[in-house]
Every structure is written in C-alpha cells, then in structure tokens.
C-alpha cells in the first residue's frame, strides 16, 4: 500500500549532522528516512534536490491575539508557516485587572487556556501554551495541578510590570511548581531599578529611542535573574530563563548551571539579540523597542558564546505583532514594546549563523527545533525521527532575498529586519504531513493546527 508522500533528493539535517536521504510520510507521521529506493511507493513525490530537509522550527516564546499582539491565530500561524515554524507555545493568561490588562474581571489560568484554545480554532500550525501567573493570589497554587493535567506543564512568572510578583510570592509558587515537577519560565528585570531609570529619562526629556536601553540596563536583568534562579535551585524546580539579552545575565545562568546542571537550569535567547545591536535605535527609532532592550555588539557575541557552551540552548522570537501607528509618533515609553519575527526567525537566524558565522545547519536545527521541543515536553516535534510528526521544512540554502514588510502575513506592517539581505529561505512547510506554506504563500486551511497537550518535561 503506498504511503502519502515521499520527499526525495534533499539533504536531511538533524541535530547530529546532515546526510543525503529521502523522507517518507504517511498519516501525518514520518515513517521512513533512507535512500529513495528503500522507501515504499508514494502517492506524491516532492523533489527536494539541492535543498535542505529540516524539522520545522519550534518557537516556545510567542504572543498571539492578546494584550501583547494584534495578530489573530490565523495571521500569526500563517506567518510562522511561511517562515518555517511548525509549532509554537503561546500564553494562557490568568486574568487580572490593571492598566495593561484587557480583562474586566479577574480569572484563572484554566479559563485562560480555554480562551486561547477557542482563538486557536483558526491555527494553521500546532501550538501549546504556558500558564502565565499575573497576580499574588494563593488560589493559583491550588489550580497548578489541574493546569498541568490540561496539558500545560510550564508556567511564566514576571519580576516586572504590573504583573510582576514579589520574591516572597514567587518563592511560594516556585516551591509549588517543584512539587509538581513543572517548569518555571521567567521574565527577569528588576522592576524598581527599571522604573527609577524610566522616571529619570522622563525627567531629563530623553524621549528618543536611543535612550531606551539605559532605562532597562543589563545589570537589572542580571539582578532579577540571580534572585529567580537562586530560588529555583533551592527548591529543586526546573528553571528556564526567557529572552536572555546580555552577557551579564547569561553569566549568572552559567554560574548556576555549572553548579546545578542543565537538569535544573536552562535558558534561551531571541533572534533579535543574536542579529542586531543597539545601533538599531538610531536607525529605526521606536520600531525595535523590545523589553529587555537590544544591547551592545559585545552582547551579541556573548549570545553565541553561551549558545556554544550550552548555557543558552534555544533561540525563540518573543513575537509581538503591532502596527506602525502603535510603535511610532511618541516617546519610547508611550508605545507598545515588542516586534514581530515569526516569519523571519528561521531564515534570518540561518543566514546569521551559517552564512555569516560559519556554523553548520545542524546548529540551527538544534537551537530552533530539537532543543525547544525536548525542553518543553514535545517528543513528537523537533526531529525527523520515524514515528514523530511529519513537521518538515524544505529549505533552499542558496536563495537570496531582501526582507520587506510587504511580504508579511502577520498584521504587523513593519519589520525590524527591513532591507536585510538574507540567503536561505523555506520553500515548503509541512505540518503533520499537510503542505501549509509554499514559496512564501499560505496554502493550508485555517484550523489544521491542533492544541498540544504537552508532557511534563524531563530534563534528566
């Protein structure tokens, strides 16, 4: 009996290396990887000659259709598919009342999960959720086990904004997460330091975006990271630091990982921290205002040093989709922080790592696909191993193009990579065996994406 699809003639890329092989797909799964002659007959054959065949990117830090993003699930997942991302993890918010909140009443994480699953009905690619704890309400401790049972075993905690938690309450949550073998995901910036520096910038009239990085300095990130990771290791909780942006913060994580191992301490950086430096504020104004800020060229080098060492093991996007009218026309403290990157993540990081820095394509697969899937309890994702989901990107390593927001599938009408020449581009993106994007266009049907009930990650 024939299988559904055979992808032939390409170079298969895994975390371990690359080799010439064909890939067989049937009923949404990878059923064989080997010579073309060894594969069963297929109803459809995709010729990948001269191209790389890679597992789809797994982006574990994405904001969609909430207070931090104007994208719908359809527009965001369309952008992701065009860019070679086949799975992502968004946030299920514990509703709170405040200036940043879109909610009128307080609510639970479980309600946040259902809210995002309803919105996810139009997703083109598969998705999971982190539970986001936003209030110092002891009731959240009682629902953690139920949230994990609902397939959400990872929890985001903030040290800043109106949803920042005090160290005391955070420590209590950490101890509870440790009891459940869950993962804590931490946004770390010292709120009091940042707020004082913002007020200082405002008093001095430093409204130009070039002053933005001094309002959220690297040491404020490192201070908060040290507090959070110390509480985590004392409790024996798996700690994951999101959007690590600077050498000082990575050095803190390095110290704790050296002592306690990657069984307890892991972290990511983001695309923008590996490809851009603070000169973008003079060049682009408010568009690249992101928290934490894009930092110095030395910090860019540090991100690759710590990726090499394994202190950082994932590259994500922190995708936030806004329009230009939400980013421009005021002081940097008046606009929405964040930038879109789902469509550019794989091609821009590939170009930076492979073409500009000499890394092997396996490094890209490791940081964008295999490591994030393993770190966040998605054993069916992130590899091309037989038996796993057929989430596959056919990638032309020789196609050169210029990034432009005119190509955006996201509602965002700008790109912080505008005008950047990139070599390497996805030509086909399959999600569970279905072709979802081809040559820059979405060809799949909204609703193909499914909610992933993730396992408790086991970092041992």
C-alpha positions as CSV (number, residue, x, y, z in Angstrom):
1,X,0.0,0.0,0.0
2,X,1.5,3.4,-0.9
3,X,2.4,6.0,1.6
4,X,1.2,9.6,1.3
5,X,4.3,11.5,0.5
6,X,8.0,11.0,-0.2
7,X,10.4,13.9,-0.1
8,X,13.4,12.9,-2.2
9,X,16.7,14.2,-3.4
10,X,17.4,16.5,-0.5
11,X,19.9,16.8,2.3
12,X,18.4,15.8,5.7
13,X,19.5,17.9,8.6
14,X,19.3,16.8,12.2
15,X,20.9,18.0,15.4
16,X,23.6,15.3,14.9
17,X,24.5,16.2,11.3
18,X,23.4,16.1,7.7
19,X,23.3,13.4,5.0
20,X,21.6,12.7,1.7
21,X,18.3,10.9,2.3
22,X,14.6,10.7,1.4
23,X,11.8,11.1,3.9
24,X,8.6,9.1,3.8
25,X,5.3,10.5,5.3
26,X,2.1,8.6,6.0
27,X,-1.0,9.6,8.0
28,X,0.8,12.7,9.4
29,X,3.8,10.8,10.6
30,X,7.4,10.3,9.4
31,X,7.5,6.6,8.6
32,X,11.0,6.2,7.0
33,X,14.2,8.1,6.4
34,X,16.7,6.5,4.0
35,X,17.5,6.0,0.4
36,X,14.8,6.7,-2.1
37,X,14.8,3.1,-3.3
38,X,14.2,1.9,0.3
39,X,11.0,3.9,0.7
40,X,7.6,2.5,-0.1
41,X,5.9,3.7,-3.2
42,X,4.3,7.2,-2.5
43,X,1.1,8.8,-3.9
44,X,3.0,12.1,-4.1
45,X,6.7,12.8,-4.5
46,X,8.3,16.1,-3.6
47,X,11.7,16.8,-5.3
48,X,14.0,18.5,-2.8
49,X,17.1,18.3,-4.9
50,X,19.6,21.0,-3.9
51,X,17.6,21.8,-0.8
52,X,17.8,21.0,2.9
53,X,15.1,18.9,4.6
54,X,14.8,20.0,8.2
55,X,12.4,19.5,11.1
56,X,10.1,22.6,11.4
57,X,11.1,25.2,13.9
58,X,9.6,25.1,17.4
59,X,9.1,28.6,18.8
60,X,8.5,28.4,22.5
61,X,8.0,32.1,23.1
62,X,5.2,33.7,21.1
63,X,2.4,36.2,21.8
64,X,-0.8,35.9,19.8
65,X,-4.2,37.6,20.0
66,X,-3.8,39.2,23.4
67,X,-2.7,42.4,25.1
68,X,0.8,42.0,23.6
69,X,-0.1,41.2,20.0
70,X,-2.6,42.2,17.3
71,X,-2.2,39.0,15.3
72,X,-5.0,36.5,15.2
73,X,-4.1,32.9,15.3
74,X,-4.7,32.7,11.5
75,X,-2.4,35.6,10.7
76,X,0.3,34.6,13.2
77,X,0.4,31.0,12.3
78,X,0.3,31.8,8.6
79,X,3.4,34.0,9.1
80,X,5.0,31.1,11.1
81,X,4.4,28.6,8.4
82,X,5.8,30.8,5.6
83,X,8.9,31.2,7.8
84,X,9.3,27.5,8.5
85,X,7.9,27.3,12.0
86,X,5.5,24.4,12.6
87,X,4.9,24.6,16.3
88,X,4.8,27.4,18.9
89,X,4.0,28.0,22.5
90,X,1.8,31.0,23.4
91,X,0.5,32.1,26.8
92,X,-2.7,31.4,28.7
93,X,-3.2,34.4,31.0
94,X,-4.5,34.4,34.5
95,X,-6.9,37.4,34.0
96,X,-6.1,40.4,36.1
97,X,-7.3,44.0,36.4
98,X,-4.9,46.8,35.6
99,X,-3.6,49.3,33.1
100,X,-2.1,46.7,30.8
101,X,-5.0,44.3,31.2
102,X,-7.6,43.6,28.5
103,X,-9.7,41.9,31.2
104,X,-12.6,43.4,33.2
105,X,-12.6,40.7,35.8
106,X,-10.0,38.5,37.4
107,X,-9.9,34.9,36.3
108,X,-7.9,31.6,36.4
109,X,-5.2,30.1,34.2
110,X,-7.7,27.3,33.3
111,X,-10.0,29.9,31.9
112,X,-7.1,31.4,30.1
113,X,-6.4,28.0,28.5
114,X,-9.9,27.7,27.2
115,X,-9.8,31.3,25.9
116,X,-6.7,30.6,23.9
117,X,-8.0,27.2,22.6
118,X,-11.1,29.0,21.3
119,X,-9.0,31.5,19.5
120,X,-6.7,28.7,18.3
121,X,-9.5,27.2,16.2
122,X,-8.1,29.0,13.2
123,X,-4.5,28.0,13.7
124,X,-2.6,26.6,10.7
125,X,0.2,25.0,12.8
126,X,0.2,23.2,16.1
127,X,0.5,25.1,19.4
128,X,0.9,24.7,23.1
129,X,0.5,27.1,26.0
130,X,2.4,28.3,29.0
131,X,0.3,29.3,32.0
132,X,1.0,33.0,32.9
133,X,0.7,33.9,36.6
134,X,-0.1,37.6,36.9
135,X,-1.4,38.1,40.5
136,X,-0.4,37.3,44.0
137,X,-3.5,35.2,44.7
138,X,-2.9,32.0,46.7
139,X,-5.7,30.3,44.8
140,X,-3.4,29.9,41.8
141,X,-1.4,27.4,43.9
142,X,-4.5,25.1,44.0
143,X,-5.0,25.1,40.3
144,X,-1.5,24.3,39.2
145,X,-2.0,20.5,39.2
146,X,-5.2,20.9,37.1
147,X,-3.4,23.2,34.7
148,X,-0.7,20.5,34.2
149,X,-3.4,17.9,33.7
150,X,-4.8,20.1,31.0
151,X,-1.5,19.8,29.1
152,X,0.1,23.0,30.2
153,X,3.1,22.0,32.4
154,X,5.1,25.2,32.2
155,X,4.4,28.5,34.0
156,X,5.6,32.0,33.3
157,X,6.4,34.4,36.1
158,X,7.3,38.0,35.8
159,X,9.5,40.2,38.0
160,X,8.4,43.4,36.4
161,X,5.4,45.4,35.1
162,X,2.1,45.5,37.0
163,X,2.0,41.7,36.7
164,X,5.4,41.3,38.4
165,X,5.5,39.1,41.5
166,X,7.3,39.8,44.7
167,X,10.2,37.5,45.6
168,X,8.2,36.2,48.5
169,X,5.2,35.1,46.5
170,X,7.4,34.0,43.6
171,X,9.2,31.7,46.0
172,X,6.0,30.2,47.2
173,X,4.9,29.5,43.6
174,X,8.4,28.0,42.8
175,X,8.1,25.6,45.7
176,X,4.7,24.5,44.5
177,X,5.9,24.0,40.9
178,X,8.8,22.0,42.2
179,X,6.4,19.7,44.0
180,X,4.7,19.0,40.6
181,X,7.9,18.7,38.6
182,X,6.8,21.6,36.5
183,X,8.9,24.2,34.7
184,X,9.1,27.8,35.7
185,X,9.6,30.3,32.8
186,X,11.0,33.6,33.9
187,X,11.0,37.2,32.6
188,X,13.7,38.8,34.8
189,X,14.3,42.5,35.0
190,X,14.4,44.3,38.4
191,X,11.3,46.4,38.4
192,X,12.3,49.0,40.9
193,X,15.6,49.7,39.1
194,X,13.8,50.0,35.7
195,X,11.0,52.2,37.0
196,X,13.5,54.6,38.6
197,X,15.5,54.8,35.4
198,X,12.4,55.4,33.3
199,X,11.4,58.2,35.6
200,X,14.9,59.7,35.3
201,X,14.8,59.5,31.5
202,X,11.4,61.2,31.5
203,X,12.6,64.0,33.8
204,X,15.6,64.6,31.6
205,X,13.5,64.6,28.4
206,X,15.3,61.6,26.9
207,X,12.4,60.6,24.7
208,X,14.4,59.5,21.7
209,X,14.7,55.7,21.3
210,X,18.4,55.9,21.6
211,X,17.9,56.4,25.3
212,X,15.7,53.4,25.8
213,X,18.4,50.8,26.6
214,X,19.6,52.8,29.6
215,X,16.2,52.6,31.1
216,X,16.4,48.8,31.3
217,X,20.1,48.1,31.8
218,X,21.8,44.7,31.6
219,X,22.6,44.7,35.3
220,X,18.8,45.0,36.1
221,X,18.3,41.8,34.0
222,X,21.1,40.0,35.8
223,X,20.0,41.1,39.3
224,X,16.5,39.7,38.8
225,X,17.8,36.5,37.1
226,X,20.1,35.8,40.0
227,X,17.2,36.1,42.5
228,X,14.9,33.9,40.5
229,X,17.3,31.2,39.6
230,X,18.6,31.1,43.2
231,X,15.0,30.4,44.5
232,X,14.5,27.8,41.8
233,X,17.6,25.7,42.5
234,X,17.0,25.9,46.3
235,X,13.5,24.4,45.7
236,X,14.7,21.9,43.1
237,X,12.5,23.4,40.3
238,X,13.4,23.4,36.6
239,X,14.2,27.0,35.7
240,X,14.0,28.4,32.2
241,X,15.1,32.0,31.6
242,X,13.4,33.6,28.6
243,X,14.8,36.3,26.3
244,X,18.3,36.4,27.7
245,X,19.8,39.5,26.1
246,X,23.2,40.2,27.6
247,X,26.5,38.9,28.8
248,X,25.8,39.8,32.5
249,X,22.6,37.8,32.7
250,X,24.0,34.8,30.8
251,X,27.0,34.8,33.1
252,X,24.6,34.4,36.1
253,X,22.9,31.5,34.5
254,X,26.3,30.0,33.6
255,X,27.3,30.1,37.2
256,X,24.2,28.3,38.4
257,X,24.2,25.8,35.5
258,X,27.8,25.0,36.3
259,X,26.8,24.2,39.9
260,X,23.4,22.6,39.5
261,X,23.5,21.3,35.9
262,X,21.2,21.7,32.9
263,X,18.8,19.3,34.8
264,X,17.7,22.4,36.7
265,X,18.9,25.5,34.8
266,X,18.2,26.3,31.1
267,X,17.6,29.4,29.1
268,X,17.0,30.9,25.7
269,X,17.9,34.0,23.8
270,X,15.9,35.5,20.9
271,X,16.5,36.2,17.3
272,X,17.0,39.9,17.7
273,X,19.6,39.5,20.5
274,X,21.7,37.3,18.1
275,X,21.4,39.5,15.0
276,X,21.0,43.2,16.0
277,X,22.7,45.6,18.3
278,X,21.7,48.9,19.9
279,X,22.6,50.9,16.8
280,X,19.1,49.9,15.6
281,X,17.6,52.6,17.8
282,X,19.3,55.4,16.0
283,X,18.4,53.8,12.6
284,X,14.8,52.7,13.3
285,X,13.6,54.7,16.2
286,X,10.8,53.1,18.2
287,X,10.3,50.1,16.0
288,X,12.9,47.9,17.7
289,X,11.8,48.9,21.3
290,X,11.7,45.5,22.9
291,X,11.9,44.5,26.6
292,X,14.7,43.7,27.5
293,X,16.3,46.1,25.0
294,X,18.5,45.1,22.1
295,X,22.0,45.6,23.5
296,X,25.7,46.0,22.5
297,X,27.7,44.2,19.9
298,X,29.6,42.5,22.7
299,X,26.3,41.2,24.0
300,X,25.5,39.8,20.6
301,X,28.8,37.9,20.6
302,X,28.0,36.7,24.1
303,X,24.8,35.1,23.0
304,X,26.7,32.9,20.5
305,X,29.4,32.2,23.1
306,X,26.8,30.9,25.6
307,X,24.8,29.1,22.8
308,X,28.1,27.3,22.1
309,X,28.6,26.4,25.7
310,X,25.0,25.2,26.2
311,X,24.1,27.8,28.9
312,X,21.7,29.1,26.3
313,X,20.1,26.2,24.3
314,X,17.1,27.7,22.5
315,X,16.5,30.7,20.1
316,X,13.0,32.0,20.1
317,X,11.2,35.1,18.8
318,X,9.1,36.7,21.5
319,X,6.8,37.5,18.6
320,X,4.6,40.5,19.3
321,X,2.6,41.9,16.4
322,X,1.9,45.6,16.3
323,X,1.3,48.1,13.6
324,X,3.3,51.3,12.9
325,X,0.7,53.5,14.5
326,X,1.3,51.6,17.7
327,X,5.0,52.0,17.5
328,X,5.7,55.5,16.2
329,X,4.6,59.0,16.9
330,X,5.5,59.3,20.6
331,X,8.2,58.9,23.2
332,X,9.6,55.3,23.6
333,X,7.8,55.0,27.0
334,X,4.4,55.7,25.3
335,X,4.4,53.0,22.7
336,X,3.9,49.2,22.7
337,X,7.2,47.3,23.2
338,X,7.8,44.2,21.1
339,X,8.3,43.2,17.4
340,X,7.1,40.6,15.0
341,X,9.5,37.8,13.9
342,X,7.7,34.5,13.3
343,X,8.1,34.9,9.5
344,X,11.8,35.8,9.7
345,X,13.1,33.7,12.5
346,X,14.4,30.6,10.7
347,X,15.8,32.4,7.5
348,X,17.4,35.3,9.4
349,X,19.0,33.0,12.1
350,X,20.1,30.5,9.5
351,X,21.8,33.3,7.5
352,X,23.4,34.8,10.6
353,X,24.6,31.5,12.0
354,X,25.6,29.6,8.8
355,X,26.4,32.2,6.2
356,X,27.9,35.0,8.4
357,X,29.4,32.9,11.3
358,X,30.3,29.6,9.7
359,X,28.1,27.3,11.8
360,X,26.7,24.0,10.4
361,X,23.0,23.9,9.6
362,X,22.7,21.3,12.3
363,X,23.3,24.1,14.8
364,X,20.2,25.9,13.5
365,X,18.1,22.7,13.9
366,X,19.4,22.2,17.4
367,X,18.6,25.7,18.6
368,X,15.3,26.2,16.7
369,X,13.8,22.7,16.6
370,X,15.2,19.9,18.6
371,X,16.2,21.6,21.8
372,X,13.0,23.6,22.3
373,X,10.8,20.5,21.7
374,X,12.8,18.5,24.1
375,X,13.0,21.2,26.7
376,X,9.2,21.8,26.7
377,X,7.8,18.3,26.6
378,X,7.0,17.8,22.9
379,X,8.6,14.4,22.0
380,X,6.6,14.3,18.7
381,X,8.2,17.5,17.5
382,X,11.6,18.9,16.6
383,X,13.2,15.9,14.8
384,X,12.8,13.8,11.6
385,X,12.8,10.5,13.5
386,X,10.5,7.9,12.2
387,X,7.3,7.8,14.3
388,X,7.3,11.6,15.0
389,X,5.0,14.1,13.5
390,X,5.8,15.0,9.9
391,X,6.6,18.7,10.6
392,X,9.1,19.3,7.8
393,X,10.6,22.3,6.1
394,X,12.2,22.1,2.7
395,X,14.7,24.9,2.7
396,X,16.7,26.4,-0.2
397,X,20.1,27.4,1.3
398,X,21.1,29.3,-1.9
399,X,18.1,31.6,-2.4
400,X,18.9,35.2,-1.6
401,X,16.3,37.8,-0.9
402,X,15.7,41.1,0.9
403,X,13.4,41.2,3.9
404,X,10.5,43.5,3.5
405,X,7.3,44.0,5.5
406,X,5.4,44.0,2.1
407,X,5.7,40.2,2.4
408,X,4.3,40.0,6.0
409,X,1.5,37.5,6.6
410,X,1.2,39.0,10.1
411,X,-0.9,42.1,10.6
412,X,2.4,43.9,11.6
413,X,3.2,46.3,8.8
414,X,6.9,46.7,9.5
415,X,9.9,44.5,10.2
416,X,13.0,45.3,12.2
417,X,14.9,43.3,9.6
418,X,13.6,45.5,6.7
419,X,16.2,45.7,4.0
420,X,18.4,42.9,5.4
421,X,19.7,40.7,2.6
422,X,19.3,37.0,3.6
423,X,20.5,33.8,1.9
424,X,18.4,30.8,2.7
425,X,14.6,30.5,2.6
426,X,11.9,27.9,3.3
427,X,10.2,26.7,0.1
428,X,7.7,24.3,1.6
429,X,6.4,23.8,5.1
430,X,4.5,20.6,6.2
431,X,2.6,20.2,9.4
432,X,1.7,16.6,10.2
433,X,2.2,15.8,6.6
434,X,0.0,18.6,5.2
435,X,1.5,21.3,3.0
436,X,0.7,24.6,4.8
437,X,3.1,27.1,3.1
438,X,4.8,27.1,-0.3
439,X,7.2,29.7,-1.8
440,X,6.1,32.5,0.5
441,X,2.4,31.8,0.3
442,X,0.0,30.2,2.8
443,X,-1.7,27.2,1.0
444,X,-3.1,25.3,4.0
445,X,-6.5,25.7,5.6
446,X,-7.1,27.5,8.9
447,X,-8.0,25.0,11.6
448,X,-5.3,22.4,10.6
449,X,-3.3,23.4,13.7
450,X,-4.0,21.5,16.9
451,X,-3.6,22.2,20.6
452,X,-0.8,20.1,22.1
453,X,-1.3,18.7,25.5
454,X,2.3,18.6,26.5
455,X,4.1,16.2,28.8
456,X,5.9,17.3,32.0
457,X,9.4,18.0,30.7
458,X,12.1,15.7,32.0
459,X,15.4,17.4,31.9
460,X,17.3,14.5,33.4
